[in-house]
């Protein structure tokens, strides 16, 4: 599809750009090749061979505009992951019981974790204070919750379909019973998620958005993107417009802010 082709081209741009950067940086090249001259020369040769292809791809301004958004979104996702990890570690060190479990009661390890959290405090505060980033992360969290909701619905639906279960487990009654027993927990989780009308409304909106738009098409002379927002409540106050297009837009703004 056009979207797949565009993503593949963006991945190629990223790979070739990284290779060119590596070949031009002798220090990094020595690290990657572990001082092996033959391996270093091979990497340089690959960079040289890919230079023409990279130049051609970069000359396509329409493609690069899309790739810039894709790269920005990936950078934002990485930042969200970093924020989540730092927040979790900070929470652990602030809880004596959790810290004891994490370090198996080892005071040296516990102090090392506390020192790390202290050293990272300014960076964590900066991430938490970036409204653009936290909005983007909230959008990703909502999408993850919607995927989990859809998965649970599928499991519960399957558990109630004896014909489908017989087919899935080749008529093995024991396996069917085991699956249905495990699904009881899934039903409880599903009920809790479905009780959250803000989440279910958001999931429905996201689903309709995906059906109606959010496509990225690459044609011979360029590509086009389209999307519409899905309203997501945040902690009962305000709303957040999210969709593939808007998430990428937020990412682009984030990268622009960094550049400034």
N, C-alpha and C positions, 0 to 999 in steps of 0.2 A: 504494500500500500504506500501512498505518498508519505504518510506520517512515519512509517517504518523506514522508508528510504531517507527521509530527512534526518531522522535520529541516527541512522547508520552513517550518514555523511558527517554529522556533527561529531560522532565518536571518532571518525577517521581524522577530522580536523584536530581534535584534542590529542589523539595519538601521535600524529605527525608533528604537531607543535611541540609536544613534550620531547619527542625524539630530537628535534632540531635544537631545542633548548639544552638538552643533555649533551649533545655533540659539541655545542659551543662553550660549554663550561667544563674546563679541564679537571677542576677539583671534583665535581660531581661525577664526571666520567671515570675518574680514577677510583672513586668509591664504588660505583656500580660495577665496573669491570674488575674490581679488586686488584688493580695494578697490572692486569693482564693486557699487554699491548695488542695482542692479536684480537682479543675480544673488544677492546676499545676501537680498534680500526674497523671492525665489523659493524659496530654501532654507528660510527661516522659514515660508513659506506651506505648503511640503511637510510640515514638522514639525508645524504646526498641524493640517493635514488628517489626519495619521497618528496624532495624539494619542489619539483615541477608540479606534482599532484597537489601539494599543499598550496602552492601559489594559485593554481586554477580554482581550487575550492574557495580560497580567501578572496578571489576576484569576484565571486558571486555575492554581491551585496545583500541580496534577498535571503540567501542561505545563511550568511553570517549574522544577519539580524535575528533570525530564528535561533541559531546556535548560541548567540550571546545570551538569549533568554534561557535557553536550556542549561548552559553553563552556570548562569546566575542562580537558577533554581536548584541545581545540584550543590552549589556552594551554600545556599541557604539551608538546604536539608542537612548538610554536614554541620552547619552552625547550630541547627536545632538539636542534633544528636549530641554535640558538645555541651550545649546548655543543659540538656537533660541529664547527662552524666555528671556534670559538675553540681547540679542541684541535688541529685541523689547522694553524692558523696558528702556534700555539706550536711544533708539531713542525717546521714549515718553518724557523722562525727558529733552531731549535736545530740544524739541519743545514746546514752551510755550503754544501754542493753544491746542495741543494734551494733554499736561499735565493738562491743565485747564478742558478739557472735561473728562479726566480720573478721576479726583478728584472732579468733580463738583465745582470747584473753591475753594475747601477747602485747605487753605495754609498749615495747619498742615499735611494733607495727602500728599500734594505735596512735602513738605520737607522730609517726611518719605521715600517717593519713591526715592528722590534724594540721601538721605543718604544710602539707600540700594544699589543703583547703584554704589555709591562711594566705599562702603564696598566690593562690588563684582568685582570691576574694575580689580584687579590683576588676579582673577580667570577667568574672561572673556578674558583678554589678553592672558592667558595661553591656553585657549581653541582655541582662534582664531589663535594662533601661532603654533598650532599642525597641521602640514600639513597632517598627516595621517588621523586625525579626520575630517578635513574640506573636504578632498577628499572623504571620506566615506559619509559624509553628502550630498555632491554634488551628489553622486550616488543615494542616497535615494530620493533627490529632483527630479532628472531626472525620476526615476521610478514613483514617484507620478504624475509628469506631464504627463507621458505616460498613466497612468491609467485614468487620467482626460480626456485626448484626446480620448481614447477609449470609455469612457462613453458618451462624447458629440457626437461622431460619431454615436453611437447606438441610441441616442435620436433623432438626426437629421434624421437618416435613418428611424426610426419608424414614425416620423412626416410626411414623404413623402409617406408612405405606407398606403393608405386609407383602404385597406382590413384588415391589421393588427390592425389599429386603431379602426375600427368597432368591431373587435373581442375583443380587449382590453377593450373598453368602452361599449360593448353590444349594439352597434348601437346608442348610445346617442350622437347626433350631437353637443349638447352644450359642452359636456365634450371633444369631439374631437377638437372642435374649440378652447377651452381654452388651451388644450395641445399644439396645433399647435402655438398658440399665444405666449405661454411661450417659445416654442422652438426657436422662432425668436432670442431671446437673446443668446440662446445656439449656434445658427448658427454664430453669430458674434464672440463669444469666440472661436469657432472651427476654423473659418477662420484665426483668429489671431495666433492660435497655429500652424495651418498647414502652415502658411507663414514662420514659423521658421524651415528652412530646417535642421538645426543642430539637433533640437529636433526630427523632424520626422525621420531623418536618424537613430538617436539613438534608437528611439522606434522600428523601423523596425529591427534593429540589435538585440535589446533585445528580441523581439518576436521570431526571428529565433534562437537565442541562447536557449531560453526556449524549443523550439520544438526539437532542436538537442541534447541538453544536460542539464546539471544542475540538474541531478537526483541524489538522495541519496538512495542507496539500502542497505537494511539490510538482510543478509542471515544468515543461521544457524551458520556459523563460522566467521562471520564478515560483514563488509559493505564496499562499495566503493563510491567514489564521483567523478563526472566529470563535467567540465564546460568549456566554451570558452568565451573569452571576447567580450564585445560590446563597440565599440569606441564612446565616447561621447565628443563632443567639450565643452570647458569651456570658456564662454565669448569670443568666437572667437579665442582663443589662446590655443595651445596645445590640448591634449586629455586625457581622463580618461577611463581606461579599467574597465567596470563594468559588473557584472553578479552576480548571487547568489554566485558562487564559489569565485569570486574575492573579493566580498564584505566581505565574511567570512574570506578570506585570509588577507585582510587589517585589519579586526578586530583582528585576531590572532597576527599580527605584533604590533598592538596598545597595546594589553594586554602584549605582550612581552616587549615592551618599558617601560610600567608602572612597570613591575617586576624588570627591571634593575634600 
